[in-house]
Amino acid sequence: MNLFTSITVLALLIFFHEAGHFLAATLQGIRVSGFSIGFGPALIKKELKGVTYSIRALPLGGFVSFPDDDKESDISSDDPDLLSNRPISQRLIVISAGVIANLLIAWLVLFAQASFIGVPNQPNPGVLIIDVQQQQAAAISGLMPGDQILSVKGIQLGTGQEAIETLVKEVQQSPEKTISIEKSTNGIKETINLTPSEYLGKGKIGAQLQPNIDGSARPAKGIFEVFDYTNSRFSTLLIKTIEGYKSLFTNFGSTSKQLSGPVKIIELGAQLSGQGISGLILFTTLISINLAVLNALPFPLLDGGQFAIVIVEALRGRPIPEKIQLWFMQSGFIILVGLSILLVIRDTTQLEIFQQLSNR
């Protein structure tokens, strides 16, 4: 059930992203020819008012297509309602609408949580493990998703973000050194030894952490607290997501190992969904913000890449040659699909069931 919930949330967030592009185009009177969730062969297809809606075999994203891209379209190339014939400003609105939609969804989810469920209570002492990397120090020591780390080297961790910072600091200061930590698994406390691996002179354990929140909430003290909580939580998650992508470029060797494909994302969603509504809200918000930040990167096939092309066109005063645009998109497609396949294979082989089979 948690797995189904995770897949449903991911599909809905992709749908809202593409719906942002679709609505930004149609509301400006720009012609749209297709709306697809996924890539590859169409499993379900329906044409309505000149637009072909489809669900495709590879659920790795989605796209909105325009007559401009269809060589067999019977629409004249000088039609004023084609996307390519609209002003730069309108085209940029269409391109950026998907990112804006995902950011808006994340903000609205947090706003709805504070309004109808309540403001989450202060975190419990300790740090919650929500994911571990196979063959890394955390997994080797026996730490598992759902475990709570209460102390490290005899130092009580405290609560919230401060607890995470204390744990990270102690781990980074102990590369290749065995340290003791106190953990709680389903209420049972235990002290275990952990040996952080070394990377660039710092220790790391290969675990994803979050404040130890039990999911309880209290009614907000008025609309101002609702907005304050929503804005604060949203900005924190957005900044940390941007910092994470930034480290992918500044510290690729370490950060690249933390890249996750669809399989790992769905597994993480199932784990968080198992924590109740608070976990599901966290997963929805994180993935929606991640989709926004990822698509804003200036890479081929991503919205940021399209945005960059239009900006260059505006600076040049004329379109980029079609051959260059085609090469840019084709190379991006090969890289994106290749990376997705590699991540799917890696993440699938790291699922618990495969690890159990390999140990037999």
PyMOL commands that set and color helices and strands:
alter all, ss='L'
color gray80, all
select helices_A, chain A and resi 2-26+67-69+83-85+88-117+137-141+160-172+223-250+252-258+262-273+277-296+303-316+322-349+352-358
alter helices_A, ss='H'
color red, helices_A
select strands_A, chain A and resi 34-48+51-65+119-120+127-132+148-152+155-156+179-185+188-194+197-199+202-204+207-211+217-218
alter strands_A, ss='S'
color yellow, strands_A
deselect
rebuild
show_as cartoon
